[in-house]
């Protein structure tokens, strides 16, 4: 599996929130939905994207991911991806007064707290000031952090955007058509389209000449570290040691440890821990798998060993992670 494929294998929208917004100037919306990842497309008109930058729970890995997010104007055909849970404003002009605030769950309220869900309802997954509005946006969010891998979130800046000349995707017209349809399994269809749309955007973004991907992504091209990374990603449950990994790639233990840390930014075993815990976080969403079974699948000898590592690195236990995801799922479905 190539490095980009391994990075993008994670997005799985299970219960996405999708919305078509039709807005007439002046308009400004503050989004505080706490979604871990959002895709925003401008179908017609223009929009200013104005991020706010509270601390993120994920530690960014790439230079671009560490740069501050700046306001930017998006034209028709542009797309932006926002790494949450940071709030952001979207408006026709940075100076436009705030008209609405979007809360977790997609509820819209006025600045005075008045519920706007019915007032601005324009039909199936459509919201705004009128069907003839000159600005049309499509917004898709991954409401649960479990739907997007930690490695992907750590690789992304707070906001990335591509203009119509940098990104031309046939999926945008498809989403425009599907987002207002009511049909059997429509949420499943929309989730798959959102996944593909996100992957298409990120592939185009990573392939830019000016792209600065995370260090481990660039390290895949190194003749020593690249093979080691592939072994760790393809066989995370193997009982790796630095010595065993070095023997596989044909260098000394010290040489591998030094070069790996220099290029990737973390020692080999720390990188392996990240990989194992990302996989564990996904597997824990399956209620049929015990914590013990998950531990064995990702390379830990017992549920206790996995719990210790999970708690140390993520701040919560595997059971707490599973319970939080189940609670979020229930809330999203209510």
C-alpha positions, 0 to 999 in steps of 0.5 A: 500500500502506498503512503497516501493510500494508507493515510486515506484508508480511514475516512468512513462516514457512518452517520454524516451530517450534510447540508445545502446552504442557500444564502443572500448577502449580507450573511455570516454563520459561526459554526461551533458543531465540534465536528473533527472534520468538515468538507465545504464546497462552494457551488455558486457565488463566493464565501469567506472562510474565517477560522478560529484557532483554539488548541486542537487535541491532535498534535500536527505532524506537518509544517502546514499543519502547524501554520496558523489558519488565515481567512480566505475567500472561496470562489465557485468550484472551490473546496475547503477541508477544516480540521475540528473541533475548532470553530469557524465563520463563513460569510459573504464578507468578513465584516458582515454581522453574525446571523446564525450559530451552528451548534453540535448536532446541526442545530441553528440559532440566532445570536439571541438564541432563537431557534432557526431550524424551522425559520430557515428550513428550505426542504430536504437537507437545505437551509438558508434565506431563499431558494433564489439566493446567489450563494450555494454551499455544500457542507459535509461533516464527520461528526465522530472522531472515530470516523477519521483516523488520528494519523489523518487528522495529525497530517492536516492543517487547521484549514486547507483549500483548493481552487477550481483550477487545482481541483476538478472533481466529478463528485461535486455535481453528484453530491449536489444532486444527491444531497436533496434526494430522499431515497432508501439508504440515502444516508449511506449513499451520501456517506460514501460520496462524502468519503470519496469527495474527501479522498479526492480533495486530499489526494489533490492537496498532497500532490501539489508541488508546494505541498509539505506533507508530514515527515513520515509521508516523505520518509516513505521514499527513503531506501532504509526508512521507507521499507521499515515504515511499510512493514510497520503499517502492513504488519502492526500486530507483529512483535516488532523490536528495533533490532528485528526491524533493522534486520529486515531492512538490512541495517544496524539497530543504531542506524535505523533508530537514528535515521528513522527518528531524524526523518519521521520525527519519532522513534520506530516504536513510538510510530508503531504505537500510534499505528496500533492505537489508531487501529484499535480505536477503529476496531473498538467501534465493533461491539462484537469485539472484546477489548481483549480481541482488539488487543490481540489484533493490533499487537498487544498481549492482553486487554490490560496492555492495550488499556495501559497504552491507550490511557497513556497516549489518548487519556481515556481507556478503550472502554471509555472510548467505546462508550463515548462513540456509542453515546455519540451514535445514539445522540446522532440517531435520536 
